[in-house]
Amino acid sequence: MARNKYDVDEELETPFDIRHLKRALVYVKKYKWKMILSLSLSAASVIIGLFAPVITQFAIDNSIPNKNIPQLLLMAALLLLTIVVNVIFATIRSRIMTKVGQDIIFDIRSDLFAHLQKLSFEYYDSRPHGKILVRIINYVNSVSDILSNGIINFILEIFNLVFIVIFMFAVHWQMALVILAGVPFLALIIGLIKNKQRRAWQAVSNKSSNLNAYLHEGLVGVEVTQLFVREEENSGIFQKLSEAYRDKWMKAVTFNNLLWPSVDTISAVIGAAIYFFGLAVIGPASISLGTIVAMGNYAARFWQPIMNLSNLFNSFINAISYLERIFETLDEPVTVNDKENAKEMPKIKGDVTFDNVTFAYDESKNILENLSFSVKSGENVALVGPTGAGKTTIVNLISRFYDTTGGRVLIDGQDISEVTLHSLRSQMGIMLQDSVIFSGTIEDNIRYGKLDATPEEIDRAIKTVHADGFIDSMPGGLKAPIIERGASLSQGQRQLIAFARTLISDPKILILDEATSAIDARTEKLLQDGLNELLKGRTSFIIAHRLSTIKNCDKIMYVSNKGITECGTHDELMAKKGDYYKLYTASVQ
């Protein structure tokens, strides 16, 4: 798919509307009382601060002309008190809102992570992981402040603006009208740039996503990069993506920077108009110097919240582009999920039936068509056939990592689409070809299969898969630390740990998808001996390219032509001299 490329911008499937904002406010409501306390402190600080120009006016018009030193000192003390109160309230408010902002980040990120864990393999197959990571980390960080401090500041600045206007009209209504004359010009400027600004920040989020996708891909594939000496070419690609991000960022910032100079210019013009209007139009006989100074002070205060609101507007436009992506991810449908009336899967015996199953990853091509077969409890079944024929698809349908396009998959006669995923998968053991090892210790990774496993169970599992040799040789043994993706281990060692992790869960159905592909022949022979004992009484599905390892399976199915073309024991299929015979003889030559 086109969106699965690092250099292709993602199309926004769910454009922003007011419902996104309402959904964002759900995270805010949880902390409404803390925000109300913060808003109350800020409002009280604003009201107290608005008395400063009145105090200044009184000092200029009365205390100074009358040379009343005690009164002048009292006015100075009152001014100092307004400053101190503002600092104290601002500090308390800052601490409250910092905590609220981090709590909102935690909640959004937790919801995103929980939802991502439910999405099917198809979602991750269709987009670079870097584009997913940027939404969980960068985008959530970007919206947290606007959803906490941004909301408080917006309400506060509106509150501040209203009270400034009230104080202005109380001091001199004609001068107040002069100050308000600049508002229509600012509204016109905002109307002209807001849509372009929003689209510019959407473009920034796209380029940021592309850059993160390529960076993640480059870090994961650094060994291949060095092997094929691709450093210079990769640096060129990264530079191109970085330049695209920089160019879009500069364009978006250009729109942002159109706003505050406009406010500054209008504010400066209005400030000059106040003194001109006061001195030249009204005249010194009708207005005092203290009143002119007070109105000049109020004018500066009036345009400050206007400036702050314009900055908040910029931040809000930026946040919208990120909220769109966040909610798009949260709205991604969980295609494989528990049905409304799903029931618990009873204890599995192990009978598996495919009833006329059809499956396609996309509508253009079926991988399987009208596939039917039955496997009895305790049987060991090998799936062989050409690459891409559908072997892994079959075991993924048994695990219900995908839902069938048509037909049913039944275990013990129960349609697995009717039971809960947890009750189904908790009774299955799945060993994939690509062994994922997590950071932590060897013991942590083995316990992943059964968190309450006893030391005896862990010891038995590692001895069964013959992992005890290399584990005992490592400093710390089971407590030996493992870095991300098990980079300090060989691929064979990673597979043995993953084997132990799978086996410790005591699965009723065991799926081994190329589980021994990276294990050396000697260890594989020892491992096979342990597995033969372990597989007794369990239903197992084994995919292996080393056909010598599946000769003793109860049933071998040759997967081809969107179904199973041959089925039987090794000897039976060799006697037929069909597709399996050709595959086996070619593999042993």
N, C-alpha and C positions, 0 to 999 in steps of 0.2 A: 504494500500500500504506500501511497505517496507520503502519508504522514509518518511513515516509519523511517524517514530519512532526516538526518540532522540539519540539512540545508534547505528544507522545505518548511515554510511557515504553516503553522496549524490554523485550520479554518475554525472560527468560533462557531460552535454548533448551538450554543444557547446565549444569544446576545443579552446584554444587561437590560433589565427593566426594574421597576420599583419593587417587584417581588424579591429580587436579590437583596435589596437593602433591608427589606422586612426580615428576610432569613438571617441576614447578618446581625440584626438587632436581637434575635433570639439569644445569641451568645452574650449580648450586652445585658439583657434583662436579669440574668443570673446574679449580676453584681450591682443591681440598681441602687441598693441602699448605700453602698460605698460611694457610688457615683453621686448620689443625692447629697451625701455628707460633703464630698469634694466640691460639688457645685455650690452648696450653701456657704462654705468657707470662702470660695472665690467671689460669690455675690456680695457677701459682707465686706470683703476686701475692696471690691469695686465701689460700693456705696461710700465707704469711709474715704477712699481715695478721691472721690468726686467733690468732697468738701475742700480739698486743697486750693482750687482756684478761688473759691469764696473766701477762704482764710486770707489768701494773697490779696484779693480785692479789698478786704476790710483793712488789712495792714497798710496798703498803699493809700487808700482814701481817708483813713482815720488815724491809725497809730502813728504813722510817719509824719503827716502834717501837724498833728497835735503834739509831736515829740513825747509820746507816752511810751517810755522805755519799758516799764513793767508789762504793759499791754502788748508791746511788740515782742517781748521775750515769750509771753504766753502764746502768741500766734506762732512763733518759731517752734515752741515746744509741741504745739498741736500738729504742725507740719511734720515734725520728726516722728510723732506718735503714729501718724498715718503711714509713714514709711516703714516703721518697725512692725506695725500690724500686718502690712502687706507682705513683708518678708516672712514673718512667722506663719501666716496662713498659706503662703505660696509653698513653703517647705513641707508643711503637713500634707497639703494637697498633692504635691509632687510624689511623696512617698506612697500615698494611697493609690494614685493612678498608675504608678510604675508597677505596683503589685497587680492591679486590675488588668493592665495591658498584658503582662506575662501570663496571667490566668486565662485570658482570652486566647492567646497564642496556644497555650496548652490544650484548651478545649477543642479548638478548630483542628489542630494538628492530630490530636487523638482521634477525632471523628474521621479525618482523612485516612489515617493509617488503618483504623479498624475497617473502613470501607474497602480500602485497597486490598486487604487480606481476603476479602470475600469475592473479589472479581476473578473471573475465569482466566485460564491461560491465554485465551484469545486476546484479551485486553493487553497483556504484556507482550504478546507476539506482534502486535500491530503498531507499537510505538517505542522509540528509544527510551531506556530507563532514565536517562538524564532529564528528559522532558517531564517525567513523573516526579523526580526528585526536586526539581526547581519549584514545583507547585507546593510541595510539603514544607520546604525550608524557606526559600527566598520570598515566595508570594505571601505566605502566612506572616512572615516577619514584616512585610511591607504594609499589610492591612491592620496590624494589631494596634498601632498608635492612633489611626484614624477612627477605629472603633472604640477607643477608650478616651484618650485625651482629646481626640478630634471632636467627638460628640460633646464632651464637656465644654471645650473651648468654643464650639459653635454656639451652644446655648448661652454661654457666658458672654460672648462678644455681642450677641443680640441683646441680651440683658443690659450689658454695658452701654450699648448704643442707645437703647430706649431711655435709660436714666440720664445719659449725657444730653440727649435732646430735651428731656424734661428740665434739666438744670439750665440749659441754654435759653430756653423760652422763659424760664423763671427770671433769669438775669436780664435779658434783652431780646424780645421776640423778633424785632426787625433784623438785628444782627444774626439771629438764628436762621432766618430765611436765606440770608446771604451764604451761610455755610452749607445749607442744604441744596443750594443751586447747582452744586457740582455732581450730585448723585445721578441725575439722568445721563450725563456723559459717560460715567463709569459703567452704568447698566448697558449702554449701547456697546461699549468695548467688549464686555463680558459676553454679550449675545453674539458678537461677531466671531469670537475665537473659541468658544467652548467646544463645539463639535470637532473642529480641527484638532484641538488639544487632546480630546479623548481618543481620536483615531491615531494620533501620534504616539500616545502612551501604549495603545494596543500593539502598535508596531514594535515598540521597545520590548514589550513582554514576549513577543514572538522571537525577536533576535536574541533575547536573553535565554529563552528556551532552547533555541538552536545551538547557542554557544555551550550551554550546560550539557546538552546531549552529546556534542562532539567531544567535550572534555572528558565526560564519563567513559565514552567509547575508547578514547585514546589512552586513558589510564588502565582500563581493563585489558586492552590489547597491546600494552607497551612491549611485551616480549616479541610479538609478531612484528611490530614496528621496527624493533632493533634487528630482528632476524633478517628482514628484507630491506634493511637500510632505508627506511621510509621517513626518517626524522625530518629531512629538509622539506619533502612534499607535505608532510603533516603540519609542519610549522606554517607553511604557506596557506593551507586550508584554515588553520586556526587564526592566522592573521586576517584572512578574508572575512571570517565570521566575526572577529573582534572589531574590524573596521565597520562592518554592517551594523553591529550593535552601537558602536560609538556614533556613527552618523545618525541613526534613528534617535539616539539619546540627545544629541545636540539639537536636532530638529524639535524634539519635544520640549527641551529646556528653553528653546527660543520662544515657543508659544507661552511657556510659563513666565518668561521674563518680559512679556508684553504687558503683563498685568500690574506688577508692582511699580514700574516706572510711570504707568498711567495714573495710579493712585498718588504717587509722589508729585507728579506734575499738577494734577488737579488740586491736591492739598496745598502746594506752594502758591498757585494762582488764587485760591480761596483765602489763604493766609494774608496775601497782599491786599486782596479786596476788602478784608475786614478793616484794616487800618485806613485804607482809602475811604471806605464808606463811613467809618466812624469819625474820621477827622474832616473829610472834605464834604460829605453829604449831610450827615447829622450835625456835625460841628461840635467843638469843645464845650459850647454853652449848654448843649442838651445831653451830653454824655461825658462821664468822668473818665479820667485816664485809667483808674482801677478797673472800670467796667470793660474798657477796650482790651486791657491786658488779660482780664479774666476770660473774655470771649475768644481772644487769641489762644489762650490755654485750652479752652474747651474745643476750639477748632482742631488743634493738634490732637487732643484726646479723641475727638470724633473720627478723624481720619485714621487713627491708629487701629481701632477695631475694624474699620473698613479694610485696612491693609491686612490685618490678621485674617479677616474673613476671605480675602482674596487668596491668601496663602493656603487657607483651609480648603478653598475651592480647588486650588491646584492639587493639593494632597488628595482630595476626594476624587478628582478625575483620575489621578494615578491609581488610587485604590480600586476604583471601578474596574480597571483593566485586569487587575489581579483577582478581584472577587469573581469576575466572570469565569476565570480559569478554575478557581477553587471550587465554585459551585458546579461547574461543568464536570469536574472529577467526582464530586459527591453525587451527582445525578447520573453518573455512568451506571447503566442497569447491571444488576447482578444476574447474569444469564443462567448460572447454575446455583440454585438456592433451594432451601426447604420450601415445599408447598405449604399452603395455609394450614392444611389438616395433616401434615406429615406426621408419621408415627415412628416410634423407636424400632430400629431393626433388631429382631430377636437374635439370640446367640447364633452365630453363623455355623452351619454344618459344612457347607462348601460346594453345594451343587450350583453350577453356573450355566445359564441358558441364554443364548442370543435368539430372539424370536423375530425373524424377518427385519433385521436391523439395517437401516440406511443412514449414512452419515456423510456430511460435507462440511468443510471448514468455511467455504463460501458457496453461494448458490450456483456458481458456474461449473463446478465439478464435484461429483460424488467420489469419495474415497472408498466407501463400502456401499454395496447395494444388495438389499434383500438377503442379508447374511443370517443364516440359522445354524446353530450347532449346540450341543449339550456336553457338559463336562461333569462327571460325577465327583462327589466329595472324595477327597484324598488323592485324586488323579494328578499326575505331573504332566503338564502339557507344554510342548515346545512350539513356538511360532517362528517359522522361517520363511524366507522369500526375498525377492529383490528389494532394494532400498526404495522407500516411498510407497510400498504396496499397501501399508495399513497395519503393520504389526503393532507398533506403538499406539496407534489409534484404538485398536481393539482393547488393549489393557487400560488405556485412559478412559474408555467407556465403562469398563468394569469398575473402575475407581470413581466414576462419575466426575471426572475433571471436565468432561463435556457431556451435554445431553444429546441423545440420538436425534437425528432429523426425522426418522421414522422407525417404527417397530419398538421393541422393548428389550431391556436387559434384566434378567431375573436372577436372583440368588436365593436358593432354597424355595423357589416358586414365588418369591416376593419381588414385584417390580421395584427396582431400586430408586426410581424417580418418586416413589410414594413414601420413602423413609427419610429421616433426617441425615444430613451429611455426616454429622459427628458420630452417630451410632453406626453408620456404614464404614467410614474410613478408620475409625478407631479399632475395627476388627480386621483391618487389612495391613499388610506390610508391603511397602513399595520401594524397590531399590532401582533408581534410575541410572542411566549411563553416565550422566554428568553429576558427580557426587558433590553436593554442596556442603561445605564445612564452615561452621560459624566460628567467630573469634571466641576465645575462652580457653578451656582445657579439653584434653581428650575425653575426660570423664563427662564434662558438660555436654559434649556432642553425642556421646553414647546415651546419656540420660534423656536426651531429646526424644527418644522413642518411648521412654517410660520414666516419668519424673520421679516416681517413688520406687525405682528399682533398688534392690538391696545390693550390697557389695558382692554377694555370692552370685546374683543374677548377672551382674556386669562381668565378673570374672568368667562365668560360664560362656557368656556371649563372645567375649574376645578370644577365648580358647577354641570355641567352635569354628570361628572364621580364621583361626591361626594368626590373629593380630598381636598375640601376647609377645611374640619374639621381638618385633620392632618397638613395641610400647615399653617393654622392660628395659630396652637398651637406651631409651631416651631419659635425659635428666629429669627426675620428678615422676617418671612413669605415667600413670593415669592423670597426675596433676600437671603434666607438662603443658605449658601454654601454647596455644595455637593462634597464629595471626589470621587476619581476615582471609577468607577463601582457602585456608589451609595452605598458604603459599610456601610455608617452611617444610611441607611434606611432599613426598612423591605422589604421583597420581594413583599408583597402586595402594599406597598407605591410606590415602583419602578414601579409596573405595572400600578398604577393609574396615575402616572406622564407620563408614556409612552402612556397611553390611551388619556390623555389630549393633548399630543403632536400630536397624530394621528388625533384626531378629529378637532383640530384647523386648519388643512390644508383644511377642507371642501371638503373631497374626494367625487368623483362621484361613485367610487366603493370602498367598505370597506371590508378589509380582517381581520378577527379576528382568529388568530391561538392560541387556548388555552389561550385567553387573560385574562380570569378571574380565572386561575388555582390557583393563590396564594392569592386570595382575600377572606376574610372571608364571611360566608354566609349572614350576615346582610348587609355588604357593597355591596355584589353582588346583593342582592334584590333591594337596592336603585339604584345601577348602571344600573340594567336591566330596571328599570322604565325610566331612562334617555335615555338609548339606544333605547328603543322601540319608543320614540319620535324622536330621531335622525335618526333612520334607515328608517323612512318614506321617500319615494321618492328616496332612494338610493339602488343600488344593493349591496348586502352584502353576503359574504361567511364566515360561522362561523364553526370553528372546536372546539368541546368541548367534554370533557369526562363526564361532568355533564349533562346528557341528559335532566334533568328537565329544563335546561335553554334554550333548543331549541325546546320545544314542540310547540311554537306558530309560528315557521318558516313556510313560504309559501311552502317550499319544503325541504324534508330531503333525502339525497342521501347516501346509504350504499355502501362504497367503499370496494371492495374485489375482489380477483381473477383477478387482473390487469384491473379492470373496475368498473362500477357501477352495482351492482346486484339488488338493490331495489331503488325505487324512489317514493315519495309521501308525503302526510301530515302525521303528527304523528298518527292521527286516522286511516288513510288508511293503514299505515304500521302495526299498532297494530292489525288491523282486519285480515291482511294476516297471522299473526303469523309465520313470517319468521325470517331471521337473525336479523332484527331490533327489533322485538318483544322479541327475546331471549336476546339480548343485553340490552334492556330497563328493562325487568323484573329482570335480574340479577343485574342491577345497583341500583334498588330501594329496593332490599331485605336487 
